[in-house]
């Protein structure tokens, strides 16, 4: 693997490297050694319609409920805007801190 810095057109928290054998690119997100939270532009939507704005927090917005609550997209757009406005500025991955953070889901269950 080559350590050259591949930078895609979009910006995000990953650090990229090109794989010599395949020509592909792999991205690494390392929240413990490279705290990118203040610049994080990522959110995740689960297959159940739940929007998470941080994998290290218990944040959640129910998009499915917002869609069902209105005949138009107004409630959905308001729900998304509210979630993004309150996106955490930091994560809770430091497990040796007291009290221990209680994240209610595993990262893999959210798609991280």
MODELLER restraints for C-alpha pairs under 7 A, 6 or more apart:
rsr = mdl.restraints
at = mdl.atoms
rsr.add(forms.Gaussian(group=physical.xy_distance, feature=features.Distance(at['CA:1:A'], at['CA:17:A']), mean=6.95, stdev=0.5))
rsr.add(forms.Gaussian(group=physical.xy_distance, feature=features.Distance(at['CA:1:A'], at['CA:18:A']), mean=6.10, stdev=0.5))
rsr.add(forms.Gaussian(group=physical.xy_distance, feature=features.Distance(at['CA:1:A'], at['CA:19:A']), mean=4.45, stdev=0.5))
rsr.add(forms.Gaussian(group=physical.xy_distance, feature=features.Distance(at['CA:1:A'], at['CA:20:A']), mean=5.38, stdev=0.5))
rsr.add(forms.Gaussian(group=physical.xy_distance, feature=features.Distance(at['CA:2:A'], at['CA:17:A']), mean=6.02, stdev=0.5))
rsr.add(forms.Gaussian(group=physical.xy_distance, feature=features.Distance(at['CA:2:A'], at['CA:18:A']), mean=5.47, stdev=0.5))
rsr.add(forms.Gaussian(group=physical.xy_distance, feature=features.Distance(at['CA:2:A'], at['CA:19:A']), mean=6.10, stdev=0.5))
rsr.add(forms.Gaussian(group=physical.xy_distance, feature=features.Distance(at['CA:2:A'], at['CA:20:A']), mean=6.39, stdev=0.5))
rsr.add(forms.Gaussian(group=physical.xy_distance, feature=features.Distance(at['CA:3:A'], at['CA:17:A']), mean=5.27, stdev=0.5))
rsr.add(forms.Gaussian(group=physical.xy_distance, feature=features.Distance(at['CA:3:A'], at['CA:18:A']), mean=6.95, stdev=0.5))
rsr.add(forms.Gaussian(group=physical.xy_distance, feature=features.Distance(at['CA:4:A'], at['CA:17:A']), mean=5.86, stdev=0.5))
rsr.add(forms.Gaussian(group=physical.xy_distance, feature=features.Distance(at['CA:4:A'], at['CA:18:A']), mean=6.85, stdev=0.5))
rsr.add(forms.Gaussian(group=physical.xy_distance, feature=features.Distance(at['CA:5:A'], at['CA:16:A']), mean=5.92, stdev=0.5))
rsr.add(forms.Gaussian(group=physical.xy_distance, feature=features.Distance(at['CA:5:A'], at['CA:17:A']), mean=5.86, stdev=0.5))
rsr.add(forms.Gaussian(group=physical.xy_distance, feature=features.Distance(at['CA:6:A'], at['CA:16:A']), mean=5.33, stdev=0.5))
rsr.add(forms.Gaussian(group=physical.xy_distance, feature=features.Distance(at['CA:6:A'], at['CA:17:A']), mean=5.84, stdev=0.5))
rsr.add(forms.Gaussian(group=physical.xy_distance, feature=features.Distance(at['CA:6:A'], at['CA:18:A']), mean=6.79, stdev=0.5))
rsr.add(forms.Gaussian(group=physical.xy_distance, feature=features.Distance(at['CA:7:A'], at['CA:16:A']), mean=6.75, stdev=0.5))
rsr.add(forms.Gaussian(group=physical.xy_distance, feature=features.Distance(at['CA:12:A'], at['CA:40:A']), mean=6.34, stdev=0.5))
rsr.add(forms.Gaussian(group=physical.xy_distance, feature=features.Distance(at['CA:12:A'], at['CA:41:A']), mean=6.17, stdev=0.5))
rsr.add(forms.Gaussian(group=physical.xy_distance, feature=features.Distance(at['CA:13:A'], at['CA:29:A']), mean=6.17, stdev=0.5))
rsr.add(forms.Gaussian(group=physical.xy_distance, feature=features.Distance(at['CA:13:A'], at['CA:36:A']), mean=5.98, stdev=0.5))
rsr.add(forms.Gaussian(group=physical.xy_distance, feature=features.Distance(at['CA:13:A'], at['CA:40:A']), mean=6.06, stdev=0.5))
rsr.add(forms.Gaussian(group=physical.xy_distance, feature=features.Distance(at['CA:14:A'], at['CA:27:A']), mean=5.31, stdev=0.5))
rsr.add(forms.Gaussian(group=physical.xy_distance, feature=features.Distance(at['CA:14:A'], at['CA:28:A']), mean=5.10, stdev=0.5))
rsr.add(forms.Gaussian(group=physical.xy_distance, feature=features.Distance(at['CA:14:A'], at['CA:29:A']), mean=4.61, stdev=0.5))
rsr.add(forms.Gaussian(group=physical.xy_distance, feature=features.Distance(at['CA:15:A'], at['CA:27:A']), mean=5.35, stdev=0.5))
rsr.add(forms.Gaussian(group=physical.xy_distance, feature=features.Distance(at['CA:15:A'], at['CA:28:A']), mean=5.22, stdev=0.5))
rsr.add(forms.Gaussian(group=physical.xy_distance, feature=features.Distance(at['CA:15:A'], at['CA:29:A']), mean=6.50, stdev=0.5))
rsr.add(forms.Gaussian(group=physical.xy_distance, feature=features.Distance(at['CA:16:A'], at['CA:25:A']), mean=6.57, stdev=0.5))
rsr.add(forms.Gaussian(group=physical.xy_distance, feature=features.Distance(at['CA:16:A'], at['CA:26:A']), mean=5.58, stdev=0.5))
rsr.add(forms.Gaussian(group=physical.xy_distance, feature=features.Distance(at['CA:16:A'], at['CA:27:A']), mean=4.27, stdev=0.5))
rsr.add(forms.Gaussian(group=physical.xy_distance, feature=features.Distance(at['CA:16:A'], at['CA:28:A']), mean=6.32, stdev=0.5))
rsr.add(forms.Gaussian(group=physical.xy_distance, feature=features.Distance(at['CA:17:A'], at['CA:25:A']), mean=5.67, stdev=0.5))
rsr.add(forms.Gaussian(group=physical.xy_distance, feature=features.Distance(at['CA:17:A'], at['CA:26:A']), mean=5.60, stdev=0.5))
rsr.add(forms.Gaussian(group=physical.xy_distance, feature=features.Distance(at['CA:17:A'], at['CA:27:A']), mean=6.53, stdev=0.5))
rsr.add(forms.Gaussian(group=physical.xy_distance, feature=features.Distance(at['CA:18:A'], at['CA:24:A']), mean=5.77, stdev=0.5))
rsr.add(forms.Gaussian(group=physical.xy_distance, feature=features.Distance(at['CA:18:A'], at['CA:25:A']), mean=4.38, stdev=0.5))
rsr.add(forms.Gaussian(group=physical.xy_distance, feature=features.Distance(at['CA:18:A'], at['CA:26:A']), mean=6.42, stdev=0.5))
rsr.add(forms.Gaussian(group=physical.xy_distance, feature=features.Distance(at['CA:19:A'], at['CA:25:A']), mean=5.81, stdev=0.5))
rsr.add(forms.Gaussian(group=physical.xy_distance, feature=features.Distance(at['CA:37:A'], at['CA:89:A']), mean=5.76, stdev=0.5))
rsr.add(forms.Gaussian(group=physical.xy_distance, feature=features.Distance(at['CA:37:A'], at['CA:90:A']), mean=5.17, stdev=0.5))
rsr.add(forms.Gaussian(group=physical.xy_distance, feature=features.Distance(at['CA:38:A'], at['CA:89:A']), mean=5.41, stdev=0.5))
rsr.add(forms.Gaussian(group=physical.xy_distance, feature=features.Distance(at['CA:38:A'], at['CA:90:A']), mean=6.88, stdev=0.5))
rsr.add(forms.Gaussian(group=physical.xy_distance, feature=features.Distance(at['CA:42:A'], at['CA:53:A']), mean=6.82, stdev=0.5))
rsr.add(forms.Gaussian(group=physical.xy_distance, feature=features.Distance(at['CA:43:A'], at['CA:52:A']), mean=5.76, stdev=0.5))
rsr.add(forms.Gaussian(group=physical.xy_distance, feature=features.Distance(at['CA:43:A'], at['CA:53:A']), mean=4.41, stdev=0.5))
rsr.add(forms.Gaussian(group=physical.xy_distance, feature=features.Distance(at['CA:43:A'], at['CA:54:A']), mean=6.49, stdev=0.5))
rsr.add(forms.Gaussian(group=physical.xy_distance, feature=features.Distance(at['CA:44:A'], at['CA:51:A']), mean=5.67, stdev=0.5))
rsr.add(forms.Gaussian(group=physical.xy_distance, feature=features.Distance(at['CA:44:A'], at['CA:52:A']), mean=5.14, stdev=0.5))
rsr.add(forms.Gaussian(group=physical.xy_distance, feature=features.Distance(at['CA:44:A'], at['CA:53:A']), mean=6.37, stdev=0.5))
rsr.add(forms.Gaussian(group=physical.xy_distance, feature=features.Distance(at['CA:45:A'], at['CA:51:A']), mean=4.44, stdev=0.5))
rsr.add(forms.Gaussian(group=physical.xy_distance, feature=features.Distance(at['CA:45:A'], at['CA:52:A']), mean=6.26, stdev=0.5))
rsr.add(forms.Gaussian(group=physical.xy_distance, feature=features.Distance(at['CA:46:A'], at['CA:110:A']), mean=6.08, stdev=0.5))
rsr.add(forms.Gaussian(group=physical.xy_distance, feature=features.Distance(at['CA:49:A'], at['CA:62:A']), mean=6.23, stdev=0.5))
rsr.add(forms.Gaussian(group=physical.xy_distance, feature=features.Distance(at['CA:49:A'], at['CA:63:A']), mean=5.26, stdev=0.5))
rsr.add(forms.Gaussian(group=physical.xy_distance, feature=features.Distance(at['CA:49:A'], at['CA:64:A']), mean=5.05, stdev=0.5))
rsr.add(forms.Gaussian(group=physical.xy_distance, feature=features.Distance(at['CA:50:A'], at['CA:60:A']), mean=6.27, stdev=0.5))
rsr.add(forms.Gaussian(group=physical.xy_distance, feature=features.Distance(at['CA:50:A'], at['CA:61:A']), mean=5.61, stdev=0.5))
rsr.add(forms.Gaussian(group=physical.xy_distance, feature=features.Distance(at['CA:50:A'], at['CA:62:A']), mean=4.70, stdev=0.5))
rsr.add(forms.Gaussian(group=physical.xy_distance, feature=features.Distance(at['CA:50:A'], at['CA:63:A']), mean=5.69, stdev=0.5))
rsr.add(forms.Gaussian(group=physical.xy_distance, feature=features.Distance(at['CA:51:A'], at['CA:60:A']), mean=5.47, stdev=0.5))
rsr.add(forms.Gaussian(group=physical.xy_distance, feature=features.Distance(at['CA:51:A'], at['CA:61:A']), mean=4.98, stdev=0.5))
rsr.add(forms.Gaussian(group=physical.xy_distance, feature=features.Distance(at['CA:51:A'], at['CA:62:A']), mean=6.37, stdev=0.5))
rsr.add(forms.Gaussian(group=physical.xy_distance, feature=features.Distance(at['CA:51:A'], at['CA:63:A']), mean=6.59, stdev=0.5))
rsr.add(forms.Gaussian(group=physical.xy_distance, feature=features.Distance(at['CA:52:A'], at['CA:59:A']), mean=5.80, stdev=0.5))
rsr.add(forms.Gaussian(group=physical.xy_distance, feature=features.Distance(at['CA:52:A'], at['CA:60:A']), mean=4.89, stdev=0.5))
rsr.add(forms.Gaussian(group=physical.xy_distance, feature=features.Distance(at['CA:52:A'], at['CA:61:A']), mean=6.74, stdev=0.5))
rsr.add(forms.Gaussian(group=physical.xy_distance, feature=features.Distance(at['CA:53:A'], at['CA:59:A']), mean=6.53, stdev=0.5))
rsr.add(forms.Gaussian(group=physical.xy_distance, feature=features.Distance(at['CA:53:A'], at['CA:84:A']), mean=6.93, stdev=0.5))
rsr.add(forms.Gaussian(group=physical.xy_distance, feature=features.Distance(at['CA:53:A'], at['CA:87:A']), mean=5.64, stdev=0.5))
rsr.add(forms.Gaussian(group=physical.xy_distance, feature=features.Distance(at['CA:54:A'], at['CA:88:A']), mean=6.81, stdev=0.5))
rsr.add(forms.Gaussian(group=physical.xy_distance, feature=features.Distance(at['CA:54:A'], at['CA:91:A']), mean=6.98, stdev=0.5))
rsr.add(forms.Gaussian(group=physical.xy_distance, feature=features.Distance(at['CA:55:A'], at['CA:107:A']), mean=6.28, stdev=0.5))
rsr.add(forms.Gaussian(group=physical.xy_distance, feature=features.Distance(at['CA:56:A'], at['CA:91:A']), mean=4.59, stdev=0.5))
rsr.add(forms.Gaussian(group=physical.xy_distance, feature=features.Distance(at['CA:56:A'], at['CA:92:A']), mean=4.89, stdev=0.5))
rsr.add(forms.Gaussian(group=physical.xy_distance, feature=features.Distance(at['CA:56:A'], at['CA:93:A']), mean=5.81, stdev=0.5))
rsr.add(forms.Gaussian(group=physical.xy_distance, feature=features.Distance(at['CA:56:A'], at['CA:103:A']), mean=6.87, stdev=0.5))
rsr.add(forms.Gaussian(group=physical.xy_distance, feature=features.Distance(at['CA:57:A'], at['CA:91:A']), mean=6.06, stdev=0.5))
rsr.add(forms.Gaussian(group=physical.xy_distance, feature=features.Distance(at['CA:57:A'], at['CA:92:A']), mean=6.15, stdev=0.5))
rsr.add(forms.Gaussian(group=physical.xy_distance, feature=features.Distance(at['CA:57:A'], at['CA:103:A']), mean=6.20, stdev=0.5))
rsr.add(forms.Gaussian(group=physical.xy_distance, feature=features.Distance(at['CA:58:A'], at['CA:103:A']), mean=5.75, stdev=0.5))
rsr.add(forms.Gaussian(group=physical.xy_distance, feature=features.Distance(at['CA:58:A'], at['CA:104:A']), mean=6.49, stdev=0.5))
rsr.add(forms.Gaussian(group=physical.xy_distance, feature=features.Distance(at['CA:61:A'], at['CA:79:A']), mean=6.89, stdev=0.5))
rsr.add(forms.Gaussian(group=physical.xy_distance, feature=features.Distance(at['CA:61:A'], at['CA:83:A']), mean=6.44, stdev=0.5))
rsr.add(forms.Gaussian(group=physical.xy_distance, feature=features.Distance(at['CA:63:A'], at['CA:76:A']), mean=6.36, stdev=0.5))
rsr.add(forms.Gaussian(group=physical.xy_distance, feature=features.Distance(at['CA:66:A'], at['CA:75:A']), mean=5.52, stdev=0.5))
rsr.add(forms.Gaussian(group=physical.xy_distance, feature=features.Distance(at['CA:66:A'], at['CA:76:A']), mean=4.86, stdev=0.5))
rsr.add(forms.Gaussian(group=physical.xy_distance, feature=features.Distance(at['CA:66:A'], at['CA:79:A']), mean=6.80, stdev=0.5))
rsr.add(forms.Gaussian(group=physical.xy_distance, feature=features.Distance(at['CA:67:A'], at['CA:73:A']), mean=6.82, stdev=0.5))
rsr.add(forms.Gaussian(group=physical.xy_distance, feature=features.Distance(at['CA:67:A'], at['CA:75:A']), mean=6.93, stdev=0.5))
rsr.add(forms.Gaussian(group=physical.xy_distance, feature=features.Distance(at['CA:67:A'], at['CA:76:A']), mean=5.55, stdev=0.5))
rsr.add(forms.Gaussian(group=physical.xy_distance, feature=features.Distance(at['CA:69:A'], at['CA:75:A']), mean=6.83, stdev=0.5))
rsr.add(forms.Gaussian(group=physical.xy_distance, feature=features.Distance(at['CA:92:A'], at['CA:101:A']), mean=6.16, stdev=0.5))
rsr.add(forms.Gaussian(group=physical.xy_distance, feature=features.Distance(at['CA:95:A'], at['CA:101:A']), mean=6.46, stdev=0.5))
